[in-house]
Amino acid sequence: MITQVPAILLQAAPTTFEEGDLHQGLIIAIVGLLIVFLVLIFLSLFIASLPKVLALVGRVWPEVEEHRAISNEADDEDTEMELLAAIGFVLHTEFQRQASGGQSAK
Amino acid sequence: MDIFTEFLQTTGFASMTFGNLIMIVIGVVFIALAITKDYEPLLLVPIGMGAVVGNIPMIPGMSLSVYDSESWIITEDGTVQYIAGSVLSYLYAGVEHGIYPPLIFLGIGAMTDFSTMLSNPKLVLLGAAAQMGVFLTFFGALCLGFTFPEAGAIGIIGGADGPTAIFLAAKLAPHLLGAIAIAAYSYMALVPVIQPPIMKLLTTRKERLIRMAPPRKVSKREKIIFPVAAFLISTMIAPGAVVLLGMLFFGNLLKESMVTERLAVTARTSMIDIVTILLGFSVGASTQADTFLKPESLRIFFLGALSFAIATASGVLFAKTMNLFLKDKINPLVGAAGVSAVPDSARVVQMVGQQEDQHNFLLMHAMAPNVAGVVGSAIAAGVLWSVLT
């Protein structure tokens, strides 16, 4: 004999609907909607007050326009440009030297 | 000859049912709509192909279907034997256990810019108003005889958020998951068709012409603080939303923190794409005719359409109500974007607004209730999950 236990049986069975449940359903719907509104009202109030709070904080701890990571990126870019310029200069000098060497050989 | 006859009996032609055929046609229609009409192609193509794959008749005794999950059996001699599930069942496990939706929320968070919402906080309320669709449909589903958990899972279709609908359906009514997911994504694809008539019906031309002040510049510090603070505020009140909102705001923090750009890029590109493929395909494959083609699926589709309509109407009407008290009026069309189909419903607002005034740009304003709608629908899902479990 083989007994298989399907996974679906291990889950809770759905509750059955009864006549008086509509009233309870209506309460759940209203309370649920109120909770959503409550959260978003709080969120809205927080967002509205955030600039004012940050203005106060900004007096003590001013906001830095550029972040460290961005400044590092900018530094990297500068270094890269300098490196390219140096390589360009060396190549240019070398080509000129070769060109002048070639002419003299002729 | 016997082997040949046996082989013929295992072919799809021999065991194909009329229901399978209908589902394959539906899958092909989804693919065609995505390709020809450009209706949510990133979702409809995987779902459509999944529906085609899932409705090829399976060979008895072989683990092929999404529902052939792993199991343990007790044999006659009392030993326990493990039977591996099908490949599709392992892919479907991410849907079944609600793993994919939070990962999609992570990607959404990493691609969402909350600036417009931060610059005009009163528009957040429109995202809450649109959730009326969820709760009224929940009540409507109860009236139609669905159980509480089923009604909750159906109601969330009105949140216009596919991952949220799948997440809640997997938790509350896994047997309806296929129908709910298909309804949610179908109506999301049909946002440009469903919303405009309702928006025009509920607004006057004068209202549609209202121009809104451009949003203020939001500082970087605000953007960084917001995801952490918003997460704390939301989940302290509605802890059921912790999974979805946690991932959403975590993704947004990756984007805004400036120091995790690589992670943010991965979350909003490669990762969300991979998860969308797995989610769409496995949801499509779960729509096997014998589980999907039932009268209750039709009722779910009806309730889903109703839910979208109510959500759109609630957003627009709430914006009109807010205008009674506001000095700087809101264009009530923006209320329709409280339906969290990002960014489709915001685009519809822009489109309907520009039909009246070519120079009225409502898109950026509509993005505020749009992203608030994402937060609102996740909270609604969390509330329903915690109450109905």
Interface residues (C-beta under 8 A of the other chain):
Chain A: M1 I2 T3 Q4 V5 P6 A7 I8 Q11 P14 T15 T16 F17 D21 L22 G25 L26 I28 A29 I30 G32 L33 I35 V36 F37 L38 V39 L40 I41 F42 L43 S44 L45 F46 I47 A48 L50 P51 L54 E63 H67 A69 I70
Chain B: S69 S71 W72 I73 I74 T75 E76 M117 L118 P121 K122 V124 L125 G127 A128 Q131 M132 V134 F135 L136 F138 F139 L142 C143 G145 F146 T147 F148 P149 E150 A151 A173 P174 H175 S219 K220 R221 E222 I225 F226 A229 A230 I233 S234 I237 A238 M258 V259 A372 V375 G376 I379 A380 V383 L384 V387 L388
